[in-house]
Structures are given as structure tokens and as C-alpha cells.
Amino acid sequence: MISKISAFTLTALAIFSCPAMSEPTSVPTNIVSVRPYVGSDLVFFTADSNVICDTNVFKIDTKKSMGQTTVATLLTAVAAKLKVKIEVANATGCTGWGTEIQSITVFSE
């Protein structure tokens, strides 16, 4: 019985002690345009350079949880001329032009 518990404990430690996989995140960048499409749930935005995933164009799916909040945060950053870090979606990863994001982080000057 003790050996089964020990084996379980060692397995659990091996699984949970591994470093977590992190998604690609850009350096702070400026957003130069935001483009929502009528009749679509997607909002595309353009960074000032190819900051990550070999592209400068990214998308937000507004029908996903917190998608509309992410767009509102992005628009606030654009209006205030603040830099953002772009975090690529775990589910899709880098896909080049129009890579889907899962979050943005806004930085004050």
C-alpha cells in the first residue's frame, strides 16, 4: 500500500512540478489601427511593427469570453497613445497574419 501511495505521490510531483508552457508575448508596442468588421465577430488591429508571430496584424474574437472587454481595453490604449503587450492565444498559437490573441497588457508611459 505504501509503495502505491509513494508512486502516486512521485507521479503527481513530476506532473505538477514541470514548468508551465507559456504562450508567445510581444514586447511593448504601439497600436496604429483598429478595424472592426460589420456583420462579423472579429476585430483586427495593427501594431507598429512585426512584434511577434512574424506579423503586425492580430485579431480579437468578440464572441469569446471577455472578447468585447479586450476590444474596449485596446481602444482605450489607442486613444491614450499607450503601449501594449500582445499575448497570443494558447489554443491557436502563432498563425501569421491575423493571429488570434488571448490578452493585451496596457502600459502607462
C-alpha positions in Angstrom: 0.0 0.0 0.0 2.8 2.4 0.9 4.5 1.8 -2.4 1.3 2.6 -4.3 1.0 5.9 -2.4 4.6 6.7 -3.0 4.3 6.0 -6.7 1.2 8.2 -6.9 2.9 11.0 -5.0 6.0 10.9 -7.2 3.9 10.9 -10.3 1.9 13.9 -9.1 5.0 15.8 -8.2 6.5 15.0 -11.6 3.4 16.3 -13.4 2.8 19.4 -11.3 6.4 20.5 -10.9 7.1 20.8 -14.6 7.3 24.4 -15.8 4.1 25.6 -17.4 4.1 26.2 -21.2 3.9 29.9 -21.8 2.3 31.5 -24.8 4.2 33.9 -27.0 4.0 37.5 -25.7 5.3 40.6 -27.6 7.4 43.4 -26.4 5.5 46.7 -25.6 4.3 48.2 -28.9 2.0 50.9 -30.2 -1.3 50.1 -32.0 -1.7 52.0 -35.2 -5.2 50.9 -36.3 -8.3 49.0 -35.2 -10.7 47.6 -37.7 -14.0 46.0 -36.7 -16.0 44.3 -39.5 -19.8 44.9 -39.8 -21.5 41.5 -39.7 -18.5 39.8 -38.1 -17.4 38.9 -34.6 -13.8 39.7 -35.4 -11.9 42.9 -34.7 -8.5 43.2 -36.4 -5.8 45.6 -35.1 -2.3 46.6 -36.4 0.8 47.0 -34.3 3.5 49.4 -35.4 5.9 46.6 -36.4 6.1 42.8 -36.6 6.4 42.3 -32.9 5.5 38.6 -32.7 4.4 35.7 -34.9 6.0 37.3 -37.9 3.1 39.7 -38.3 1.8 43.1 -37.2 -1.9 42.3 -37.7 -3.8 40.4 -34.9 -7.5 39.6 -34.3 -9.8 39.5 -31.3 -12.9 37.3 -31.4 -15.6 39.3 -29.7 -17.9 36.3 -29.3 -15.4 34.6 -27.0 -15.5 35.3 -23.2 -14.1 38.7 -22.5 -13.6 39.5 -26.2 -15.6 42.7 -26.0 -13.7 43.8 -22.9 -10.4 43.1 -24.7 -11.5 45.3 -27.6 -12.6 48.1 -25.2 -9.2 47.9 -23.4 -7.4 48.1 -26.8 -9.4 51.1 -27.9 -8.6 52.8 -24.6 -4.9 52.2 -25.2 -5.1 53.6 -28.7 -7.0 56.7 -27.6 -4.5 57.3 -24.8 -1.5 56.5 -27.0 -0.3 53.8 -24.6 1.9 50.8 -25.4 0.5 47.3 -25.1 2.0 43.8 -24.9 0.1 41.3 -27.1 -0.4 37.7 -25.8 -1.1 35.1 -28.4 -4.0 32.6 -27.8 -2.9 29.3 -26.3 -5.4 27.4 -28.4 -4.1 28.5 -31.8 -0.6 29.8 -31.3 1.1 31.8 -34.0 -0.6 31.7 -37.4 1.0 34.7 -39.1 -1.3 37.4 -40.4 -4.4 37.8 -38.2 -3.0 35.7 -35.3 -5.7 35.5 -32.6 -4.8 37.0 -29.2 -5.9 36.0 -25.7 -5.0 39.2 -23.9 -3.3 42.5 -24.1 -1.5 44.3 -21.3 -1.6 48.1 -21.3 1.4 50.1 -20.0 1.4 53.7 -18.8 4.2 56.0 -20.0 
